[in-house]
Amino acid sequence: MNHPLDDWDNQATESQREFAENSLRQSSLVYQVFSTAAGQELIAEWKELLINSPSAHAGADMLTIGINEGNKAFMRSIIQAVKTHEEAQ
């Protein structure tokens, strides 16, 4: 007899496999775009603009600060994806 949790386990395993495949595919796409000379130049500019500038400044409200932090996190995720893909090669 099939236990109800068996189906759940199978679905969870399938979901994890799909997530891993999608992560690998997306990492590869990010690497293809940002490993080029133009991509590296853009990363350098974005790092200066987004990461190296303060999130909070005089007159900034919490929403603006949160958006700035989100931009930094997104930029860091791009940099990390490129680095992870290079290390996997």
TINU-424582 format. One record per residue: residue number from 0; residue in one letter; x, y, z of N, C-alpha, C in turn. Coordinates in Angstrom, 2 decimals. Layout:
// TINU-424582
+-----+-----+---------+---------+---------+---------+---------+---------+---------+---------+---------+
!   n ! res !    n.c1 !    n.c2 !    n.c3 !   ca.c1 !   ca.c2 !   ca.c3 !    c.c1 !    c.c2 !    c.c3 !
+-----+-----+---------+---------+---------+---------+---------+---------+---------+---------+---------+
! NUM !   A !       X !       Y !       Z !       X !       Y !       Z !       X !       Y !       Z !
...
+-----+-----+---------+---------+---------+---------+---------+---------+---------+---------+---------+
//
This chain:
// TINU-424582
+-----+-----+---------+---------+---------+---------+---------+---------+---------+---------+---------+
!   n ! res !    n.c1 !    n.c2 !    n.c3 !   ca.c1 !   ca.c2 !   ca.c3 !    c.c1 !    c.c2 !    c.c3 !
+-----+-----+---------+---------+---------+---------+---------+---------+---------+---------+---------+
!   0 !   M !    0.82 !   -1.18 !    0.00 !    0.00 !    0.00 !    0.00 !    0.88 !    1.25 !    0.00 !
!   1 !   N !    0.47 !    2.22 !   -0.75 !    1.21 !    3.46 !   -0.89 !    0.86 !    4.41 !    0.26 !
!   2 !   H !    1.87 !    4.85 !    0.97 !    1.67 !    5.79 !    2.07 !    1.51 !    7.20 !    1.49 !
!   3 !   P !    0.62 !    8.03 !    2.04 !    0.41 !    9.39 !    1.51 !    1.69 !   10.24 !    1.49 !
!   4 !   L !    2.58 !    9.99 !    2.41 !    3.82 !   10.78 !    2.43 !    4.79 !   10.36 !    1.33 !
!   5 !   D !    4.61 !    9.16 !    0.76 !    5.47 !    8.73 !   -0.34 !    5.33 !    9.68 !   -1.52 !
!   6 !   D !    4.11 !   10.04 !   -1.85 !    3.89 !   10.98 !   -2.95 !    4.51 !   12.34 !   -2.64 !
!   7 !   W !    4.37 !   12.75 !   -1.40 !    4.94 !   14.03 !   -1.00 !    6.46 !   14.01 !   -1.13 !
!   8 !   D !    7.08 !   12.90 !   -0.69 !    8.53 !   12.76 !   -0.81 !    8.97 !   12.80 !   -2.27 !
!   9 !   N !    8.23 !   12.11 !   -3.14 !    8.57 !   12.10 !   -4.56 !    8.44 !   13.50 !   -5.16 !
!  10 !   Q !    7.40 !   14.22 !   -4.78 !    7.21 !   15.58 !   -5.29 !    8.31 !   16.50 !   -4.78 !
!  11 !   A !    8.69 !   16.34 !   -3.54 !    9.75 !   17.17 !   -2.96 !   11.08 !   16.91 !   -3.66 !
!  12 !   T !   11.38 !   15.64 !   -3.91 !   12.61 !   15.28 !   -4.61 !   12.62 !   15.85 !   -6.02 !
!  13 !   E !   11.51 !   15.75 !   -6.71 !   11.39 !   16.29 !   -8.07 !   11.54 !   17.81 !   -8.05 !
!  14 !   S !   10.94 !   18.44 !   -7.08 !   11.03 !   19.90 !   -6.96 !   12.48 !   20.34 !   -6.71 !
!  15 !   Q !   13.17 !   19.61 !   -5.87 !   14.58 !   19.91 !   -5.59 !   15.44 !   19.72 !   -6.83 !
!  16 !   R !   15.17 !   18.68 !   -7.60 !   15.92 !   18.43 !   -8.83 !   15.69 !   19.56 !   -9.83 !
!  17 !   E !   14.43 !   19.98 !   -9.99 !   14.11 !   21.06 !  -10.91 !   14.76 !   22.37 !  -10.47 !
!  18 !   F !   14.75 !   22.62 !   -9.16 !   15.38 !   23.83 !   -8.64 !   16.87 !   23.83 !   -8.94 !
!  19 !   A !   17.54 !   22.70 !   -8.73 !   18.98 !   22.60 !   -8.99 !   19.27 !   22.79 !  -10.47 !
!  20 !   E !   18.46 !   22.20 !  -11.34 !   18.66 !   22.36 !  -12.78 !   18.47 !   23.81 !  -13.20 !
!  21 !   N !   17.43 !   24.46 !  -12.67 !   17.17 !   25.86 !  -13.00 !   18.29 !   26.76 !  -12.49 !
!  22 !   S !   18.79 !   26.48 !  -11.30 !   19.89 !   27.27 !  -10.75 !   21.14 !   27.15 !  -11.61 !
!  23 !   L !   21.43 !   25.95 !  -12.04 !   22.60 !   25.73 !  -12.90 !   22.43 !   26.43 !  -14.24 !
!  24 !   R !   21.24 !   26.35 !  -14.82 !   20.97 !   26.99 !  -16.10 !   21.09 !   28.50 !  -15.97 !
!  25 !   Q !   20.51 !   29.05 !  -14.91 !   20.57 !   30.50 !  -14.71 !   22.00 !   30.96 !  -14.44 !
!  26 !   S !   22.73 !   30.21 !  -13.66 !   24.13 !   30.54 !  -13.39 !   24.94 !   30.56 !  -14.68 !
!  27 !   S !   24.68 !   29.61 !  -15.54 !   25.37 !   29.55 !  -16.83 !   25.03 !   30.76 !  -17.69 !
!  28 !   L !   23.76 !   31.16 !  -17.70 !   23.36 !   32.33 !  -18.48 !   24.00 !   33.61 !  -17.94 !
!  29 !   V !   23.99 !   33.76 !  -16.62 !   24.62 !   34.93 !  -15.99 !   26.10 !   34.96 !  -16.36 !
!  30 !   Y !   26.76 !   33.82 !  -16.30 !   28.18 !   33.74 !  -16.64 !   28.41 !   34.13 !  -18.10 !
!  31 !   Q !   27.58 !   33.62 !  -19.00 !   27.75 !   33.93 !  -20.41 !   27.63 !   35.42 !  -20.68 !
!  32 !   V !   26.74 !   36.09 !  -19.99 !   26.53 !   37.53 !  -20.19 !   27.64 !   38.35 !  -19.54 !
!  33 !   F !   27.95 !   38.03 !  -18.29 !   28.84 !   38.90 !  -17.52 !   30.31 !   38.49 !  -17.56 !
!  34 !   S !   30.66 !   37.43 !  -18.25 !   32.07 !   37.08 !  -18.39 !   32.71 !   37.78 !  -19.59 !
!  35 !   T !   31.92 !   38.43 !  -20.40 !   32.44 !   39.18 !  -21.55 !   33.11 !   40.46 !  -21.07 !
!  36 !   A !   33.89 !   41.09 !  -21.93 !   34.54 !   42.35 !  -21.58 !   33.50 !   43.40 !  -21.22 !
!  37 !   A !   32.43 !   43.49 !  -22.01 !   31.37 !   44.45 !  -21.74 !   30.68 !   44.13 !  -20.42 !
!  38 !   G !   30.45 !   42.86 !  -20.16 !   29.82 !   42.46 !  -18.91 !   30.68 !   42.79 !  -17.71 !
!  39 !   Q !   31.99 !   42.58 !  -17.82 !   32.90 !   42.90 !  -16.73 !   32.96 !   44.42 !  -16.49 !
!  40 !   E !   32.89 !   45.19 !  -17.57 !   32.87 !   46.65 !  -17.44 !   31.59 !   47.10 !  -16.73 !
!  41 !   L !   30.48 !   46.49 !  -17.10 !   29.21 !   46.82 !  -16.48 !   29.21 !   46.46 !  -14.99 !
!  42 !   I !   29.76 !   45.30 !  -14.66 !   29.86 !   44.91 !  -13.25 !   30.69 !   45.94 !  -12.48 !
!  43 !   A !   31.80 !   46.37 !  -13.05 !   32.65 !   47.36 !  -12.38 !   31.88 !   48.66 !  -12.13 !
!  44 !   E !   31.13 !   49.11 !  -13.12 !   30.34 !   50.33 !  -12.97 !   29.23 !   50.14 !  -11.94 !
!  45 !   W !   28.54 !   49.02 !  -11.99 !   27.46 !   48.76 !  -11.04 !   28.00 !   48.62 !   -9.62 !
!  46 !   K !   29.18 !   47.99 !   -9.48 !   29.77 !   47.87 !   -8.14 !   30.01 !   49.26 !   -7.56 !
!  47 !   E !   30.56 !   50.14 !   -8.38 !   30.81 !   51.50 !   -7.90 !   29.51 !   52.22 !   -7.57 !
!  48 !   L !   28.53 !   52.09 !   -8.44 !   27.27 !   52.79 !   -8.27 !   26.40 !   52.19 !   -7.17 !
!  49 !   L !   26.31 !   50.86 !   -7.13 !   25.36 !   50.20 !   -6.24 !   25.97 !   49.68 !   -4.94 !
!  50 !   I !   27.11 !   49.03 !   -5.02 !   27.66 !   48.37 !   -3.84 !   28.52 !   49.33 !   -3.02 !
!  51 !   N !   29.33 !   50.13 !   -3.68 !   30.27 !   50.97 !   -2.96 !   29.67 !   52.30 !   -2.48 !
!  52 !   S !   28.42 !   52.53 !   -2.78 !   27.77 !   53.76 !   -2.30 !   26.88 !   53.41 !   -1.11 !
!  53 !   P !   26.72 !   54.35 !   -0.18 !   25.90 !   54.05 !    1.00 !   24.42 !   53.88 !    0.64 !
!  54 !   S !   23.78 !   53.00 !    1.34 !   22.34 !   52.78 !    1.13 !   21.52 !   53.88 !    1.75 !
!  55 !   A !   22.00 !   54.39 !    2.86 !   21.27 !   55.44 !    3.58 !   22.00 !   56.77 !    3.40 !
!  56 !   H !   21.25 !   57.78 !    3.14 !   21.81 !   59.13 !    3.04 !   20.77 !   60.11 !    3.59 !
!  57 !   A !   21.20 !   61.33 !    3.81 !   20.31 !   62.33 !    4.40 !   19.03 !   62.43 !    3.59 !
!  58 !   G !   17.92 !   62.33 !    4.26 !   16.62 !   62.46 !    3.62 !   16.04 !   61.18 !    3.06 !
!  59 !   A !   16.80 !   60.09 !    3.11 !   16.32 !   58.81 !    2.57 !   15.34 !   58.18 !    3.55 !
!  60 !   D !   14.21 !   57.71 !    3.03 !   13.26 !   57.00 !    3.88 !   13.60 !   55.51 !    3.89 !
!  61 !   M !   12.91 !   54.77 !    4.70 !   13.19 !   53.34 !    4.85 !   12.95 !   52.57 !    3.55 !
!  62 !   L !   11.97 !   52.98 !    2.76 !   11.71 !   52.32 !    1.48 !   12.90 !   52.48 !    0.54 !
!  63 !   T !   13.41 !   53.70 !    0.44 !   14.57 !   53.95 !   -0.42 !   15.78 !   53.16 !    0.04 !
!  64 !   I !   16.00 !   53.13 !    1.34 !   17.13 !   52.37 !    1.88 !   16.96 !   50.89 !    1.57 !
!  65 !   G !   15.74 !   50.39 !    1.72 !   15.47 !   48.98 !    1.40 !   15.70 !   48.67 !   -0.07 !
!  66 !   I !   15.27 !   49.56 !   -0.94 !   15.49 !   49.36 !   -2.38 !   16.99 !   49.36 !   -2.68 !
!  67 !   N !   17.71 !   50.29 !   -2.07 !   19.17 !   50.34 !   -2.28 !   19.84 !   49.05 !   -1.82 !
!  68 !   E !   19.41 !   48.54 !   -0.67 !   19.96 !   47.28 !   -0.17 !   19.59 !   46.12 !   -1.11 !
!  69 !   G !   18.39 !   46.14 !   -1.64 !   17.98 !   45.11 !   -2.60 !   18.82 !   45.15 !   -3.86 !
!  70 !   N !   19.13 !   46.35 !   -4.34 !   20.00 !   46.50 !   -5.51 !   21.38 !   45.92 !   -5.22 !
!  71 !   K !   21.89 !   46.19 !   -4.04 !   23.20 !   45.64 !   -3.66 !   23.17 !   44.12 !   -3.62 !
!  72 !   A !   22.12 !   43.58 !   -3.04 !   22.00 !   42.11 !   -2.95 !   21.92 !   41.49 !   -4.34 !
!  73 !   F !   21.17 !   42.13 !   -5.23 !   21.06 !   41.62 !   -6.59 !   22.41 !   41.65 !   -7.30 !
!  74 !   M !   23.14 !   42.73 !   -7.14 !   24.45 !   42.84 !   -7.76 !   25.41 !   41.80 !   -7.19 !
!  75 !   R !   25.35 !   41.60 !   -5.88 !   26.21 !   40.58 !   -5.26 !   25.86 !   39.19 !   -5.78 !
!  76 !   S !   24.58 !   38.94 !   -6.04 !   24.18 !   37.62 !   -6.54 !   24.72 !   37.39 !   -7.96 !
!  77 !   I !   24.78 !   38.43 !   -8.76 !   25.36 !   38.31 !  -10.11 !   26.85 !   38.00 !   -9.99 !
!  78 !   I !   27.55 !   38.75 !   -9.17 !   28.99 !   38.53 !   -8.98 !   29.24 !   37.13 !   -8.45 !
!  79 !   Q !   28.44 !   36.69 !   -7.50 !   28.61 !   35.35 !   -6.94 !   28.32 !   34.26 !   -7.97 !
!  80 !   A !   27.31 !   34.46 !   -8.81 !   26.99 !   33.47 !   -9.85 !   28.15 !   33.32 !  -10.82 !
!  81 !   V !   28.75 !   34.42 !  -11.22 !   29.91 !   34.37 !  -12.13 !   31.06 !   33.63 !  -11.46 !
!  82 !   K !   31.34 !   33.99 !  -10.21 !   32.44 !   33.36 !   -9.47 !   32.19 !   31.87 !   -9.28 !
!  83 !   T !   30.99 !   31.49 !   -8.90 !   30.65 !   30.08 !   -8.69 !   30.81 !   29.29 !   -9.99 !
!  84 !   H !   30.34 !   29.86 !  -11.09 !   30.45 !   29.17 !  -12.38 !   31.91 !   29.00 !  -12.77 !
!  85 !   E !   32.74 !   30.03 !  -12.55 !   34.16 !   29.92 !  -12.89 !   34.84 !   28.86 !  -12.04 !
!  86 !   E !   34.51 !   28.79 !  -10.77 !   35.12 !   27.80 !   -9.87 !   34.71 !   26.38 !  -10.24 !
!  87 !   A !   33.52 !   26.23 !  -10.82 !   33.02 !   24.91 !  -11.21 !   33.67 !   24.40 !  -12.49 !
!  88 !   Q !   34.26 !   25.30 !  -13.24 !   34.87 !   24.92 !  -14.52 !   36.16 !   24.14 !  -14.32 !
+-----+-----+---------+---------+---------+---------+---------+---------+---------+---------+---------+
//
